[in-house]
């Protein structure tokens, strides 16, 4: 069995820009906290990095590569790629590739359409943008080939609930543990996703929806750390998404 813990590396201000809010936090410190948390339990991770963030603050690449984590693309700027013209889509994907020789991609706001798939296979080996609750397709929670060249490795979902950090913040830790163990036994793999900025407490006064700011900060960091320690006690191997790709393409 395999466990892959992933993170979307973006600035908080990028993630909430669609709400017309530009509240800022110390994103670099949050990313260091994430890396330190991985080090505490000695696990690899796949980090989907926003290209614009890496371009404007190149030191962030040094932070995320310090412990040999896999780098993947989160696009260039934090926009919904399903809603943009073809020219913008192509530009966004091509500009995100110079981050390095990366194999994977995850779209901001999750979700795919046919045009995205056609463009993604020109640049990447696997995608991790789909989650069942968004696509309404039961099979979207399973690893599969979208095309002959592009593999889909979706975030794990159980009972319509994707194992993203938003849901981990809202659900009791005991339930998160039980559903994670259930998915791992059913599928043979578990894929979860978090955002480093969630380790900073987002003030109630910040003009974003309640689910963006609720249970953020030290309380979520503690829960996430305990969750990783729980996963570490399970008889499963921690891997990167590239390793999952190599395993399932055979």
C-alpha positions as CSV (number, residue, x, y, z in Angstrom):
1,X,0.0,0.0,0.0
2,X,1.1,3.5,-0.8
3,X,0.6,6.9,0.9
4,X,1.3,10.1,-0.9
5,X,1.0,13.4,1.0
6,X,0.9,16.4,-1.4
7,X,0.8,20.2,-0.9
8,X,-0.1,23.1,-3.2
9,X,2.6,25.7,-2.8
10,X,1.0,29.1,-3.4
11,X,0.7,32.5,-1.7
12,X,-2.4,33.0,0.5
13,X,-3.1,36.2,-1.5
14,X,-3.1,34.2,-4.7
15,X,-5.4,31.5,-3.4
16,X,-8.0,34.1,-2.2
17,X,-7.7,36.7,-5.0
18,X,-11.0,35.5,-6.6
19,X,-12.7,36.9,-3.6
20,X,-11.3,40.4,-4.2
21,X,-9.3,40.1,-0.9
22,X,-5.5,40.5,-0.7
23,X,-4.8,39.8,2.9
24,X,-1.2,38.6,3.2
25,X,0.6,36.2,5.6
26,X,4.2,35.0,5.9
27,X,3.9,32.3,3.2
28,X,7.6,31.4,3.3
29,X,7.4,30.7,7.1
30,X,4.3,28.5,6.5
31,X,6.1,26.5,3.9
32,X,9.1,26.0,6.2
33,X,6.7,24.7,8.9
34,X,5.2,22.3,6.3
35,X,8.7,21.0,5.4
36,X,9.7,20.7,9.1
37,X,6.5,18.7,9.8
38,X,7.4,16.3,7.0
39,X,10.9,16.0,8.4
40,X,9.6,15.1,11.9
41,X,8.0,12.0,10.5
42,X,10.6,11.5,7.8
43,X,8.3,11.3,4.7
44,X,8.7,12.4,1.1
45,X,6.1,14.6,-0.5
46,X,5.0,16.0,-3.9
47,X,4.8,19.8,-3.9
48,X,2.8,21.5,-6.6
49,X,4.3,24.9,-7.0
50,X,2.7,28.0,-8.5
51,X,5.0,29.3,-11.2
52,X,4.5,33.0,-10.6
53,X,5.3,32.5,-6.9
54,X,8.5,30.7,-7.7
55,X,9.5,33.3,-10.3
56,X,8.9,36.2,-8.0
57,X,10.4,34.6,-5.0
58,X,13.0,32.0,-6.3
59,X,14.3,31.3,-2.8
60,X,11.1,29.3,-2.3
61,X,12.5,26.6,-4.6
62,X,15.5,26.1,-2.2
63,X,13.1,25.8,0.7
64,X,11.0,23.0,-0.9
65,X,14.0,21.1,-2.3
66,X,16.0,21.0,0.9
67,X,14.8,17.5,1.7
68,X,14.4,15.9,-1.7
69,X,10.7,16.4,-2.2
70,X,9.3,16.0,-5.7
71,X,8.4,19.3,-7.5
72,X,5.4,19.5,-9.7
73,X,3.4,22.3,-11.4
74,X,0.4,24.2,-10.0
75,X,0.2,26.3,-13.1
76,X,1.7,29.8,-13.4
77,X,-0.9,32.2,-11.9
78,X,-3.8,31.1,-9.7
79,X,-6.7,31.2,-12.1
80,X,-9.4,28.7,-13.1
81,X,-8.0,27.2,-16.3
82,X,-11.4,25.8,-17.3
83,X,-12.6,29.3,-17.9
84,X,-9.9,30.9,-20.0
85,X,-9.3,31.1,-23.8
86,X,-7.1,28.6,-25.5
87,X,-4.3,31.1,-25.8
88,X,-4.2,31.9,-22.1
89,X,-4.4,28.2,-21.2
90,X,-1.4,27.4,-23.4
91,X,0.6,30.4,-22.0
92,X,-0.2,29.4,-18.4
93,X,1.0,25.8,-18.9
94,X,4.1,26.7,-21.0
95,X,5.2,29.3,-18.4
96,X,4.8,26.8,-15.5
97,X,7.1,24.2,-17.1
98,X,10.5,26.1,-16.7
99,X,10.2,25.4,-12.9
100,X,12.3,22.4,-13.9
101,X,11.9,18.9,-15.3
102,X,8.6,18.2,-13.6
103,X,6.2,15.4,-14.5
104,X,3.1,16.4,-12.7
105,X,0.4,19.0,-12.7
106,X,-2.5,20.1,-10.4
107,X,-4.9,22.9,-11.5
108,X,-5.8,25.7,-9.2
109,X,-9.4,25.2,-7.9
110,X,-9.1,21.6,-9.1
111,X,-11.1,20.3,-12.1
112,X,-10.4,19.6,-15.8
113,X,-12.0,19.9,-19.2
114,X,-11.1,18.3,-22.5
115,X,-9.0,21.2,-23.8
116,X,-7.0,21.2,-20.6
117,X,-6.3,17.4,-21.0
118,X,-5.2,18.0,-24.6
119,X,-2.7,20.6,-23.5
120,X,-1.5,18.9,-20.4
121,X,-0.3,15.8,-22.2
122,X,2.0,18.0,-24.2
123,X,3.9,19.0,-21.0
124,X,3.3,16.4,-18.3
125,X,3.1,12.7,-17.5
126,X,0.4,12.8,-14.9
127,X,-2.3,15.1,-13.6
128,X,-3.9,15.4,-10.1
129,X,-6.7,17.9,-10.6
130,X,-9.8,15.8,-10.4
131,X,-11.8,15.0,-7.3
132,X,-15.1,13.1,-7.3
133,X,-17.2,15.8,-5.6
134,X,-16.4,18.2,-8.4
135,X,-16.7,15.8,-11.4
136,X,-19.6,13.7,-10.2
137,X,-18.0,10.7,-11.7
138,X,-17.4,7.7,-9.3
139,X,-14.4,6.5,-11.3
140,X,-12.6,9.8,-11.0
141,X,-11.3,8.7,-7.6
142,X,-9.3,5.9,-9.2
143,X,-5.9,6.2,-10.9
144,X,-6.4,5.8,-14.6
145,X,-5.1,7.0,-18.0
146,X,-6.9,10.0,-19.3
147,X,-5.2,9.6,-22.7
148,X,-2.4,7.3,-23.9
149,X,0.1,9.7,-22.5
150,X,-1.5,11.3,-19.5
151,X,-2.3,9.6,-16.2
152,X,-4.9,10.9,-13.7
153,X,-3.9,10.5,-10.0
154,X,-6.8,12.1,-8.1
155,X,-6.9,13.1,-4.5
156,X,-8.5,10.3,-2.5
157,X,-12.2,10.6,-1.9
158,X,-14.6,8.7,0.4
159,X,-18.4,9.1,0.5
160,X,-18.1,12.2,-1.7
161,X,-15.6,13.8,0.7
162,X,-12.1,14.5,-0.8
163,X,-9.2,14.3,1.6
164,X,-8.2,17.9,1.2
165,X,-7.0,20.2,4.0
166,X,-10.4,22.0,4.0
167,X,-12.2,18.9,5.0
168,X,-9.5,17.8,7.4
169,X,-9.9,21.2,9.1
170,X,-13.6,20.7,9.6
171,X,-13.8,17.0,10.4
172,X,-12.8,15.5,13.8
173,X,-9.4,13.9,13.6
174,X,-10.8,10.5,14.5
175,X,-13.1,10.5,11.5
176,X,-10.2,11.7,9.2
177,X,-8.1,8.7,10.5
178,X,-10.9,6.2,9.9
179,X,-11.8,7.3,6.4
180,X,-8.2,7.5,5.4
181,X,-7.6,4.0,6.6
182,X,-10.7,2.8,4.8
183,X,-9.6,4.4,1.5
184,X,-6.1,2.9,1.8
185,X,-7.5,-0.6,2.4
186,X,-10.0,-0.3,-0.4
187,X,-7.8,1.2,-3.1
188,X,-4.3,0.2,-2.0
189,X,-3.2,3.9,-2.0
190,X,-4.1,7.1,-0.3
191,X,-3.5,10.6,-1.6
192,X,-4.2,13.7,0.5
193,X,-3.5,17.4,-0.1
194,X,-2.9,20.5,2.1
195,X,-2.0,24.2,1.7
196,X,0.9,25.6,3.8
197,X,-1.0,28.9,4.4
198,X,-3.5,27.0,6.5
199,X,-0.9,26.7,9.2
200,X,-1.3,30.5,9.7
201,X,-4.4,31.7,11.5
202,X,-6.6,33.6,9.1
203,X,-8.4,36.4,11.1
204,X,-12.2,36.3,11.2
205,X,-12.3,39.8,9.8
206,X,-10.7,38.8,6.5
207,X,-13.3,39.0,3.8
208,X,-13.3,35.4,2.6
209,X,-15.8,32.6,3.0
210,X,-15.9,31.0,6.4
211,X,-14.6,27.6,5.1
212,X,-11.3,29.4,4.0
213,X,-10.5,30.7,7.5
214,X,-12.2,28.3,10.0
215,X,-9.8,26.1,12.1
216,X,-6.7,27.5,10.5
217,X,-3.5,28.2,12.4
218,X,-1.8,26.2,15.2
219,X,-4.9,24.0,15.7
220,X,-4.7,22.7,12.2
221,X,-0.9,22.3,12.3
222,X,-1.3,20.1,15.4
223,X,-4.1,18.1,13.8
224,X,-2.1,17.6,10.6
225,X,1.0,16.6,12.5
226,X,-0.9,14.0,14.5
227,X,-2.5,12.7,11.3
228,X,0.9,12.2,9.7
229,X,2.1,10.3,12.8
230,X,-1.0,8.1,12.6
231,X,-0.3,7.4,8.9
232,X,3.3,6.5,9.8
233,X,2.1,3.8,12.1
234,X,0.2,2.1,9.2
235,X,1.9,-0.7,7.3
236,X,2.2,1.3,4.1
237,X,5.0,3.0,2.2
238,X,5.2,6.8,1.8
239,X,5.9,7.7,-1.8
240,X,5.9,10.7,-4.1
241,X,3.4,11.1,-6.9
242,X,6.1,10.4,-9.5
243,X,6.7,7.0,-7.8
244,X,2.9,6.3,-8.0
245,X,3.0,7.2,-11.7
246,X,5.9,4.8,-12.3
247,X,4.2,2.0,-10.4
248,X,0.8,2.3,-12.1
249,X,1.9,2.9,-15.6
250,X,3.4,-0.7,-15.7
